[in-house]
Amino acid sequence: MNDAATQNQSALRRDDVNGSPRTGSEGAMAIPLAQLDEPLARSHSAAGDGKDDRGTLIEPGRALALAEFAPDSLGTTERFMRFAYRMGVPGPVLCSPFRKATKTRLLATVESPLVGDRAAGVALRAGHFLINGVKAPIAQIDFSPAAKLTPPFERTVHGFTWLADLAASAPREQCTATAERILASWLDASGKPGKGASWKVGNAGLRLLNWFVYAPLLLSGHDKVLRSRMLAEMAVTARWLDRNIGKAEDRLAEVAGWAAITAAGVLLPDGRPRRLFGEAGLIRALGDLVGDDGGVLSRSPLDQMDAIGLLVELHACYRAIRVDPPQAIEVMLGMLVPPLLALVHGDGGLGNWQGAGAVWPDRVAALVEATGVRARPLRDVRQWGYQRVSAGKTLLQFDAAPPPLARHARAGCASTLALELSHGGQRIIVNCGGAALAGGQIPMRIEQGLRATAAHSTLVLDDVNSTAVLINGKLGGGVGEVEVDRRTLELEGSGATRIEASHDGYVARYGLIHRRIVLLRDDGSELRGEDVLMPEGRRGKRGKISFAIRFHIGPGVEVGLSENRKGAGLALPDGSYWQFVASGVDDVELSIEESLWSDGSGRPQPIQQLVMAGMISRGGGNFSWLLKKMG
């Protein structure tokens, strides 16, 4: 940390919260506003309480560092074989130069530990795709590469991810006819390898890997002609990926392509050269996809899950032929799990970050179990960037890193310094989420709005995003650096965790830095916060500018304002009652507005949000707030 960040260390006095909620008055407040007058950010020298802060100064977040990975060392023969295959020498020539090439066949049957969505599988057997809550008749789907499908439908149809759902719905013999019918429709429409959605590297890689893993559904029927077409298409797709893997649309798509190439080398005859080629490419691609703490560079929990799923499926392919995968792949799988667990709430589901919905607890648990990795949530979050604080039954998630770079983002969001809070199985403060799921029940027309700063629980200045939100999931200029200071405090015999972070996303336009300080007591009963706007340089010191601090309230929580519009009461479904108090400039007011929240199936749920709004001098200001569990 630099000197300025170090000077912002604080020692907090403990304020008692007196009183209790009044009965019969909606939103009546029992917390004196005077208790918020003491700012959370005081200089260390002014603390004067004789207590030492304990914790870690976290390096400023700028750009995520790539993980260092290299392929396993090989002997001379294997190195030559890999080099020759990369140069275009066919695998059969390298493996058996004097033998006639064998017909395409699978060397083993793969048993995947992953389980699909049974409801979606039942819908398939009934004649419908069920994608993010939307039913679409199979007979009406255009399977051609040029078809204009929304991203969720494109991935499902051309990536054959529906095979996992179908396999989970019933015994194989009851599913084969459905699988063959959809496969035949796709093959009839696919044409030659080339352009179009079906021949994006990511979709082709997913498709080929799913064909290998769920081959019994596709190849165990009575239609011998279809079986021959399927095996020929596997070989064609593998060769196409060999030549076009360098054209992947992003890093995750590249990993999908390399995983499929490697699986082809494992499961198709004379595949050793291709396997060596694929393993080397896959390990390099994983190093480019993942930061040094195991978080994918898109910072998306959905992408994190996809990366884990790809490696789990590939591991199953190795297991089918009783061969151990390269050690680097095992290590990477172990690295990917802890960052994902860091975004799990008390209900077991994921937080709504970087376009993700609140992925259901059973799906997260099943994925982690399939990895075989036993790990705790990530604590060293220098790169992944999501600070996690566990206090009693309360969990705080805090975005303390810059958004992903444009080349890494799939549904990049301007969420810097946003937070989510849950208590037990109830989410209290959330983000909207769902941008990555748009195209199902979430309309594509609101996708960019769901990626905006206002769709997250943080401060918005002049209704402008802290980082520019562009089309196709990309991000523009804005936050370039986030400074973070995390400390453990002793407060009159009670502990607390304090996180202070600041970003420069509004400096270029308004000359203001946004700094947020949050403090969560160890018993989880109280979250204090302060949002500070500080001038930077000589720009933007005259006049006033509008601001809004938004707190999107979790589903099922009833919200009522106090009479003075300086606070609100939150009644949770479990019967507990929380109170929120706002303080700051004189004209700040608290209001309730409509919002939405994306659940684990990509369905938008209506919720409410608390908004602290007003005007602030361009010379800066600070706003305090308090959320406390009563009783």
Protein Blocks (a to p, Z undefined) as FASTA:
>chain_A
ZZklmmmpccddddddedjddehiahiafbdfklmmpcfbdcfklnonopaceddddddd
fbdcddddddddddfklmmmmmmmmnopafklmmmmmbccdddddfbdcddfbdcdfklm
mmmmnopaceehiacdfklpcfbfklccdfklmmmmmnommmmmmmmmpcfklmmmmmmm
mmmmmmmmnopadedjklgfklmmmmmmmmmmmmmmmmmmmblklmmmmmmmmmmmmmmm
mmmmmmpfblklmmmmmmmmmmmmmmpghklmmmmmmmmmmmmmmmmmpcfkopafklpa
klmmmmmmmmmmmmmmmmmnopacdfklmmmmmmmmmmmmmmpcfkopacdeehiacddf
klmmmmmmmnopacdddfblmlnopacddehjbccdddfbdcddfklpmbbccfehiacd
dehjbcfbdcfehmlmgoilbcfklmmmmmpmklpccddehhiafbdcdeehiaceddfb
dcdddddddeehiacdddddddfklmmmnopacdddddddfklpaccdddddddehjehk
gcjddddddddddehiacdddfkopaccdddfkopacdddddddfklccdddddddddfk
opacddddddddddddfkbpcdddddddeZZ
